């Protein structure tokens, strides 16, 4: 069973991160995501991609129990998987909208920043980058995504304080672009990605906008 099941809704592919109650990330899941995103990059859907989470959370970040069990070699492999996973998401050539349905923590924030638009459900949950508190510094590719797509002031505030934001606060910080009623979240995200995709120059503009970031990411992955 895939950790990233898909649904085709009128040429928009909805990808749903699915892993237990909290949708936490671990190496096997990341490898599955790399495969899924690379396949979508090879055959991008006409009306773009929506990425969301199953249940009540988008993702609560890395599975800390799995991370704590890794030896040095395992930690290196996990960091490399995070780099490849976020790179594959960032490189998707078509429109990508994330639909934040609940807590979006750590790597979840990086996933959101790697998308073209962020729709967040209204509600009582948190969005943030608490890697400092968790003792898990950003791997190189997530750091590059953070550097390119989050305002420097908010990057400093969130990265160093581990402060978590409400969805409304995330609008000001650049970790959300619009809010949606929870029961309308997916429909609103699909409408949004279709509107982005309908622009004749969208793919070319996205390619231009991401050229520097992708070049930096390529250099990181080549070592």
C-alpha positions in Angstrom: 0.0 0.0 0.0 1.3 3.4 -1.0 1.8 6.2 1.6 0.8 8.6 -1.2 -2.5 7.3 -2.7 -3.8 9.3 -5.6 -7.2 10.3 -7.0 -7.8 11.7 -10.5 -10.4 14.5 -10.4 -10.9 15.9 -13.9 -7.2 15.8 -14.7 -6.2 17.1 -11.3 -4.3 14.6 -9.3 -5.0 14.6 -5.5 -2.2 13.1 -3.5 -3.0 12.2 0.1 -0.1 11.7 2.6 -1.3 8.7 4.6 0.5 7.3 7.6 -1.4 6.5 10.7 -2.9 9.1 13.0 -0.2 11.8 12.6 1.1 11.3 9.1 4.6 11.3 10.4 7.5 10.8 8.0 10.1 8.0 8.0 12.7 6.7 5.4 10.4 4.2 3.7 7.7 6.7 3.4 10.1 9.3 1.9 11.3 6.8 -0.7 7.7 6.1 -1.6 7.1 9.8 -2.0 10.2 10.3 -4.1 8.9 7.6 -6.5 5.4 9.1 -6.6 6.6 12.7 -7.3 9.1 11.6 -9.9 6.4 9.7 -11.8 4.1 12.7 -11.7 7.0 14.9 -13.0 7.4 12.6 -16.0 3.7 12.7 -16.8 2.3 15.9 -15.2 -1.5 16.2 -15.0 -3.1 18.8 -17.2 -4.8 20.5 -14.2 -2.1 20.2 -11.7 -1.6 18.5 -8.3 -3.1 18.9 -4.9 -1.2 17.5 -1.9 -3.0 17.0 1.4 -3.0 14.8 4.4 -5.3 12.0 5.5 -7.3 12.5 8.7 -6.8 15.4 11.1 -3.2 16.3 10.2 -1.2 17.3 7.2 1.9 15.9 8.8 3.5 16.2 12.2 6.9 15.9 10.7 9.5 13.3 11.1 8.7 10.2 13.2 10.9 11.0 16.3 10.8 7.4 17.5 12.1 6.1 14.2 14.7 9.0 14.1 15.9 8.2 17.6 16.4 4.5 16.6 18.7 5.2 13.7 22.4 4.7 13.9 24.9 7.1 12.3 24.5 5.5 8.8 20.8 5.4 9.2 20.7 9.1 10.1 22.8 9.9 7.0 20.4 7.9 4.8 17.4 9.5 6.3 18.8 13.0 5.7 19.5 12.1 2.1 16.0 10.8 1.7 14.6 14.1 3.0 16.7 16.0 0.5 15.6 13.8 -2.4 11.9 13.9 -1.3 11.7 17.7 -1.0 13.7 18.1 -4.2 11.2 15.9 -6.1 8.3 17.9 -4.8 10.0 21.2 -5.5 10.8 20.2 -9.1 7.3 19.2 -10.1 6.8 21.1 -13.4 3.1 21.7 -13.2 1.0 23.7 -10.7 1.1 22.3 -7.2 -1.3 23.4 -4.4 -1.0 22.1 -0.8 -4.2 21.8 1.2 -3.3 22.0 4.9 -6.0 20.0 6.7 -4.3 20.1 10.2 -1.0 20.3 12.0 1.8 21.1 9.6 5.0 20.7 11.5 8.7 20.6 10.6 9.1 18.9 7.2 5.5 19.6 6.6 6.3 23.3 6.6 9.0 22.7 4.0 6.6 20.7 1.9 4.2 23.6 2.0 6.9 26.1 0.9 7.8 23.8 -2.0 4.4 24.2 -3.5 3.1 27.0 -5.6 0.1 27.9 -3.4 -0.9 27.0 0.1 -4.6 26.7 1.1 -5.0 26.2 4.9 -8.1 25.0 6.6 -9.6 27.3 9.2 -9.2 25.7 12.6 -7.4 25.1 15.9 -4.1 23.6 14.8 -0.5 24.7 14.3 1.9 25.4 11.4 5.6 25.8 12.0 9.3 24.8 11.8 10.3 23.6 15.3 13.5 21.9 14.2 15.6 23.7 16.8 13.4 22.5 19.6 13.4 19.0 18.2 17.2 18.9 17.8 16.9 18.2 14.1 18.7 20.9 12.0 17.4 21.4 8.5 19.1 19.1 5.8 20.6 21.1 2.9 17.7 20.9 0.4 15.0 21.9 3.0 17.3 24.7 4.0 17.6 25.9 0.4 13.8 25.8 0.0 13.4 27.8 3.2 16.0 30.3 2.1 14.3 30.9 -1.3 10.6 30.9 -0.3 10.2 32.3 3.2 10.7 36.0 4.0 14.1 36.4 5.9 12.5 37.9 9.0 10.0 35.1 9.4 12.7 32.6 8.5 14.8 33.8 11.5 11.8 34.0 13.8 10.4 30.6 13.1 13.6 28.7 12.7 15.3 29.9 15.8 12.3 30.2 18.2 10.4 27.0 17.1 7.2 29.2 17.4 4.1 27.6 16.0 1.5 29.6 14.1 -2.2 29.4 13.8 -3.6 29.3 10.3 -4.5 33.0 10.4 -1.0 33.9 11.6 0.5 31.7 8.9 -1.1 34.1 6.3 1.1 36.9 7.5 4.3 34.7 7.7 4.0 33.3 4.2 3.2 29.8 5.3 -0.4 30.1 3.9 -1.8 32.0 1.0 -5.5 31.6 1.7 -7.9 30.0 4.2 -10.8 27.7 3.5 -13.6 26.2 5.6 -12.6 22.7 6.5 -15.4 21.1 4.6 -14.5 23.1 1.5 -10.7 22.7 1.7 -10.2 20.1 -1.0 -12.7 21.6 -3.4 -11.1 25.1 -2.9 -7.6 23.7 -3.5 -8.7 21.9 -6.6 -10.3 25.0 -8.0 -7.1 27.0 -7.1 -4.8 24.6 -8.9 -7.0 24.5 -12.0 -7.0 28.3 -12.1 -3.2 28.3 -11.9 -2.9 25.6 -14.5 -5.3 27.4 -16.9 -2.8 30.3 -17.4 -1.0 29.8 -20.7 2.3 30.9 -19.3 2.2 29.2 -15.9 4.6 26.4 -16.5 7.2 28.7 -18.1 6.9 31.3 -15.4 7.2 28.6 -12.7 10.3 27.2 -14.4 11.9 30.7 -14.5 10.9 31.5 -10.9 12.5 28.3 -9.6 15.6 28.2 -11.8 18.0 29.5 -9.1 16.5 27.4 -6.4 16.6 24.2 -8.6 20.2 24.9 -9.6 21.2 25.2 -5.9 19.3 22.0 -5.1 20.9 20.2 -8.1 24.4 21.2 -6.7 23.5 19.9 -3.3 22.3 16.5 -4.5 25.4 16.1 -6.7 27.5 16.7 -3.6 
